[in-house]
Amino acid sequence: MASFINLRMRRTRPAGFTLLELLVVIVIIGLLAAFVAPKYFGQIGKSKVQITRAQIESFEKGLDQYRIDTGHYPPTEAGLVALFVQPPNEANWQGPYLKKGVPTDPWGHAYGYRTPGADGREYEIVSYGADGQQGGAGEDADIVSWN
């Protein structure tokens, strides 16, 4: 009879977690997220800068090939699109010089292109960073082809 009572007592105890146990787990998860999230999102910003630098290098290679074929860099008015779509009156164009069209930078802004560039450079390619404005620091800093 004693074993029947012990068995009955076990069955009457409700299964599951108490509210206190659930709250403790939620607090622990929140603390972990508070420490991990800033590091994770900081890495995303660095990745976008690296992607931008890689895209600018790709444009530079395309511009160099364009110059080899035509004897000059595309005019500012034609922009980087001239690496993918043949400009009018450009008979020696042998492109496309990019596999896909001209992408926007990782923040969704168009790249700037100008020839001739400032300070005697043959051309300039620039991304204005996360804010899309000239200047800035951190993720808002300009990323340029000459650095």
Order of alpha helices (4+ residues) and beta strands (2+ residues): alpha-alpha-beta-beta-beta
